[in-house]
Amino acid sequence: MVKIDAAKPQANPSQEPLKLLELEVPTTWIDYNGHMTEYRYTHCFSDACDALLQLIGADADYVKAGHSYYTVESHVRLLGEAKLGDAIYVTAQLLPSDGKKIHTFMRLYRASDDTLLSTYEHLMLHVSLKENRSVPPLPEVTRKLKPLIDAHAVLPVPEAAGRSVGQRK
């Protein structure tokens, strides 16, 4: 249920975070406290990350050809509650990245009032599956990724980026 507008970012990269995921919270995602269970927040961010990778051409065929991105670090903050049936969406801002490393800051919002519910800082490394080591991405991925990185370079770094657990900013 990932919503991607692949043409817009490739043709005319926006200097705004990318909206990569929209969905409604299903019954199976609700916990005993009556709100979305903790791991489903991360699930949303994972699906948004997959959408970003599809957008830049690092899709299933790319993996079959022996290349991929691996998550090496992530940090999630739970700030609000999503309830059954809430429409939610995820945006992603690319932080300084070089393609071999993709550093993102994602935000999950409730659509009805744009309340920020969670953030997710994420670092991925591009790898050769055959060599089992980090290598630069193929040129076709770089061609799609670089305009997004350049467009987001003018955005301020989110206040919460670079936090560690329990740290207040």
Backbone torsions as a table, in degrees:
resi	resn	phi	psi	omega
1	MET	NA	28.6	-179.4
2	VAL	-80.9	130.9	179.3
3	LYS	-105.4	115.9	-178.7
4	ILE	-124.2	132.9	170.9
5	ASP	-106.6	82.3	-172.7
6	ALA	-65.4	-31.3	-176.0
7	ALA	-69.6	-41.8	-174.8
8	LYS	-61.8	-54.1	-178.3
9	PRO	-64.6	-32.4	-178.8
10	GLN	-75.2	-42.7	-175.4
11	ALA	-78.5	-39.8	-176.0
12	ASN	-148.0	81.2	-176.2
13	PRO	-55.9	132.3	-178.9
14	SER	-86.4	148.2	174.9
15	GLN	-90.4	39.0	176.1
16	GLU	-130.7	154.4	173.9
17	PRO	-56.2	147.9	179.7
18	LEU	-81.4	133.2	172.4
19	LYS	-87.9	114.1	-171.7
20	LEU	-112.4	-14.3	-175.3
21	LEU	-150.6	136.6	172.6
22	GLU	-139.8	134.8	177.4
23	LEU	-162.4	172.0	172.9
24	GLU	-109.9	140.1	-178.0
25	VAL	-68.4	117.1	-179.6
26	PRO	-83.6	164.5	179.8
27	THR	-54.0	-41.7	-175.7
28	THR	-67.7	-10.0	179.8
29	TRP	-96.0	0.0	-176.8
30	ILE	-92.6	134.8	-179.4
31	ASP	-98.2	-173.9	-177.2
32	TYR	-66.7	-12.1	176.7
33	ASN	-92.5	-2.4	177.0
34	GLY	86.3	13.3	175.8
35	HIS	-134.8	174.8	-176.5
36	MET	-60.0	131.3	-178.2
37	THR	-69.1	152.6	-171.3
38	GLU	-52.3	-47.6	-174.0
39	TYR	-69.2	-17.4	178.3
40	ARG	-73.7	-25.4	173.1
41	TYR	-61.5	-48.6	178.6
42	THR	-64.1	-36.0	176.1
43	HIS	-57.3	-45.7	178.0
44	CYS	-59.3	-44.4	-179.6
45	PHE	-66.8	-37.1	177.2
46	SER	-62.5	-44.2	177.5
47	ASP	-64.3	-37.3	177.7
48	ALA	-66.5	-38.3	176.9
49	CYS	-62.8	-43.8	176.7
50	ASP	-59.8	-38.9	178.4
51	ALA	-63.9	-41.4	177.4
52	LEU	-61.9	-45.1	-179.9
53	LEU	-63.0	-39.4	175.5
54	GLN	-61.9	-41.2	-178.3
55	LEU	-59.6	-37.3	-177.6
56	ILE	-93.9	2.3	176.6
57	GLY	92.4	6.4	176.4
58	ALA	-92.8	63.9	-172.8
59	ASP	-101.6	-165.4	-177.2
60	ALA	-60.0	-38.4	178.5
61	ASP	-66.2	-36.3	177.9
62	TYR	-63.3	-41.6	178.2
63	VAL	-66.5	-42.9	177.8
64	LYS	-58.9	-31.0	179.4
65	ALA	-80.2	-0.9	173.1
66	GLY	102.0	16.4	-180.0
67	HIS	-130.3	150.5	178.8
68	SER	-163.3	173.9	169.5
69	TYR	-113.8	134.9	176.3
70	TYR	-110.7	138.7	171.7
71	THR	-73.2	130.5	177.1
72	VAL	-113.9	-18.8	177.5
73	GLU	-162.4	146.3	174.3
74	SER	-152.6	157.3	179.8
75	HIS	-144.3	119.7	-180.0
76	VAL	-110.3	139.7	172.7
77	ARG	-120.3	130.5	177.4
78	LEU	-100.9	115.7	-171.4
79	LEU	-114.7	-21.4	-177.5
80	GLY	-154.6	175.5	-175.2
81	GLU	-110.0	132.9	170.1
82	ALA	-98.7	137.6	-177.8
83	LYS	-111.3	166.8	178.0
84	LEU	-51.1	127.9	176.8
85	GLY	83.8	-8.6	177.5
86	ASP	-60.2	134.8	169.1
87	ALA	-80.8	129.7	-179.3
88	ILE	-130.5	158.9	176.1
89	TYR	-147.4	157.9	-179.7
90	VAL	-122.1	134.5	172.3
91	THR	-115.1	155.9	179.2
92	ALA	-132.2	134.6	172.8
93	GLN	-114.8	128.9	175.5
94	LEU	-82.8	124.5	174.9
95	LEU	-89.0	171.9	-178.1
96	PRO	-47.4	122.8	-174.9
97	SER	-144.2	159.7	178.9
98	ASP	-123.1	6.3	-178.4
99	GLY	96.4	-49.1	173.7
100	LYS	-66.7	-35.2	172.4
101	LYS	-115.5	133.2	171.8
102	ILE	-119.1	119.8	-178.9
103	HIS	-113.6	118.2	-178.3
104	THR	-122.0	157.2	171.0
105	PHE	-127.9	114.4	-177.2
106	MET	-109.0	152.0	178.6
107	ARG	-131.8	136.5	175.6
108	LEU	-108.9	127.6	-176.5
109	TYR	-122.3	152.0	165.7
110	ARG	-82.8	126.7	-173.2
111	ALA	-69.3	-33.0	-174.0
112	SER	-63.9	-30.6	-178.1
113	ASP	-137.0	9.2	-179.8
114	ASP	55.7	31.3	175.5
115	THR	-72.7	130.3	176.5
116	LEU	-73.4	120.3	-177.4
117	LEU	-102.6	-28.9	-175.2
118	SER	-163.6	153.9	172.1
119	THR	-127.5	158.9	-175.6
120	TYR	-148.8	111.6	173.9
121	GLU	-96.6	137.2	-166.2
122	HIS	-144.5	135.0	176.1
123	LEU	-124.7	127.4	177.3
124	MET	-121.6	149.6	174.5
125	LEU	-117.8	138.7	175.7
126	HIS	-79.4	135.5	-177.3
127	VAL	-131.8	152.5	166.9
128	SER	-92.7	119.8	179.8
129	LEU	-69.6	-28.2	179.4
130	LYS	-73.3	-40.1	-178.7
131	GLU	-90.1	-14.9	-177.9
132	ASN	54.6	47.2	177.1
133	ARG	-153.4	164.9	179.8
134	SER	-74.9	132.8	178.9
135	VAL	-142.7	161.6	175.6
136	PRO	-63.2	151.8	176.9
137	PRO	-70.0	162.9	176.5
138	LEU	-67.0	153.4	-175.7
139	PRO	-55.0	-35.2	-178.6
140	GLU	-66.2	-31.6	175.9
141	VAL	-73.2	-44.6	178.9
142	THR	-58.6	-40.7	179.5
143	ARG	-60.5	-33.4	-179.6
144	LYS	-87.2	-31.4	-175.9
145	LEU	-80.6	-42.0	-174.0
146	LYS	-57.1	-43.9	178.2
147	PRO	-61.6	-31.9	176.9
148	LEU	-69.8	-44.6	178.0
149	ILE	-60.3	-45.9	-179.4
150	ASP	-62.7	-42.4	-179.7
151	ALA	-64.0	-38.1	-177.7
152	HIS	-82.9	-10.3	-179.6
153	ALA	-63.1	-23.8	-179.5
154	VAL	-83.7	-11.8	-179.4
155	LEU	-77.0	145.9	176.2
156	PRO	-67.3	145.3	175.6
157	VAL	-67.4	130.2	-179.6
158	PRO	-57.1	141.6	-178.6
159	GLU	-54.5	-36.5	-176.2
160	ALA	-83.7	-5.7	179.9
161	ALA	-65.1	138.8	178.2
162	GLY	83.9	6.1	179.8
163	ARG	-70.8	156.6	169.3
164	SER	-113.5	168.3	-176.8
165	VAL	-59.6	130.0	176.5
166	GLY	82.1	-7.6	-179.6
167	GLN	-77.4	135.4	176.6
168	ARG	-105.7	137.6	175.4
169	LYS	-128.5	NA	NA
